[in-house]
Amino acid sequence: MLPMPIADLAEIARQLAESGERVHVLWQQPDTLAFVARGREYRSEFHINPSDEVMYMIKGQMNLHFRDPDGIEDIAVLKEGASIYTASGIPHSPRFPPDAFLLVLERQRRPGEVDRFQWFCPSCDTLLHEESFVVADYALDPVSKAYATFFDSEEFRTCKSCGNVMPKP
């Protein structure tokens, strides 16, 4: 397919930093999606993606929190210049500061596929809330939409087991 887009990742990172935006989509085609993400200082949810992901740390360092099949949380550290493969269905939470930038490569969503975002109680690790929806256009920043719904509801942020209320960022 022509044209073949060329992305200057350093320039895109600079533009994201200056604009304050969180995501810059490089391309979205039926079998591929690529975007650069700027870190979120408040990221706490676990994303369950219906497609595999490859992540490359352009600048800075990321702690990729993930949950194993038993639901136990662990962390993989991704240093600047490093890459990681995350298979579909693995709950993961890329946590890195706003001055760090990540390239994400994954498959565009197929009809009917659903992305899920889960929050867990920071005190007792009970599931607090899950948001799920179809991501038709990644340029609309689905992570920010999931966050707005979750953090705007004290009910969603309140643990039914221990009563802890996750604070708003």
C-alpha angles and dihedrals in degrees: 000000000000137000099045107209119228117202124203097210095190091052092047090050090051091050092049091050092050096044097043090228118141104212137036114187112215095188142336117203129158093267102027141044125182129181142158116232128199115215123264115220091208103045111142108143129097116235119213106200123196090216136052117263134209114199126193121190105227097179133001129002133294132203104211105203112199140170122232122220089275091055094251113147120232135165132231114196115220113195126200110290094020128118134206135192117219117190120223115272097030110126104232138170118199105208119187136136126267092255091060126083134206133194112216124195120186142136121281110250117269120225111289096012114138130209116211130203119195132189124199129200110263089213104048105005095239116150106262102183145338127212117194132180145141113270106214097162122022091197086075088068102235093192092063091048092052090048094050092053093047100043094043090063121070088189091060091047095050117094113231090205105048104009095239114151115215106226123236113255 
